[in-house]
Amino acid sequence: MKILQNAWVAFMNPYKTNPPEGSVGIVIPMRDNLKFFKLAFHSVLNFTDYPYMLTIIDNMSQFTTKTYLRSIQKNHQINILSYQSDFNFAAECNLGLKYLFANPQVKYGLILNSDVVVEPQWLSRMIQVLTSSDKCGIVGPVSNVAIPAQERRRFMSVAVTPYVSGFCMAFRRDVFERLGGFDENYIGGCYEDRDFCYRAAKEGWKSVVAGPVYIHHFWKITRGQDPKADAQAIANKERFNNKFPEGQHVLEVI
């Protein structure tokens, strides 16, 4: 059997302090579901080829999870912050991003669910799309489970869309700072991503789908089957519609 030499993809280790200019701050909010978190965490470590800092937001995980998080914090250059309130995805993301943006060299933010698997060169390609135009403020990949604009391999180029899903969303630092982060008034985790993109659009930034980037998403694993999720989604949709009554937008391919 022929053994491949130097076949492994290029990757970079995360920075805990003093990252290079233009780095990305990645935030992964999580609560338990260790089996899937390990897939997400190690795929990021092994397949990220662009300078980055990584912060994990632990939302009241159980003892076994906390023990595991302490162990990886000892062995990897990562940050772990605790969010000691009921699940609020927007608040967790804001906590991690504000912590990372305290480093002036971090010019881009990225939120990532803990139930995904990234592919080789995912981050460099995301940033390539994000920096392709000054008008591009927010970028999301294609996936097996996402909003229609991000359906698997629907686009191989770049497409402008009203919003991208928050399961994986990269954006410029100045977008986050201009908007004041994510709206924490949404309950749980739903519609804060659309709200963020719509507010960015009002400031002149576009949200785009990075067709060449695919990220697998294990849908509804991150939080499990939350009996409150449906009621929260209804309440959040009402809040979103009251804030943004503009109506439907047409997907534009560029």
Buried (B, 14 or more C-beta within 10 A) or exposed (E): EEEEEEEEEEBBEBBBEEBEEEBBBBBBBBBBBBEBBEBBBEBBBEBBBBBBBBBBBBBBBEEEBBEBBEEBBEEEEBBBBBBEEEBBBBBBBBBBBBBBBEBEBBBBBBBBBBBBBBBBBBBBBBBBBBBBEEEBBBBBBBBBBBBEBBBEEBBEEBBBBBBBBBBBBBBBBEBBEBBEBBBBEBBBBBBBBBBBBBBBBEEEBBBBBBBBBBBBBBEEBBBEEBEEBEEBBEBBBEBBEEBBEEEEEEEEEE
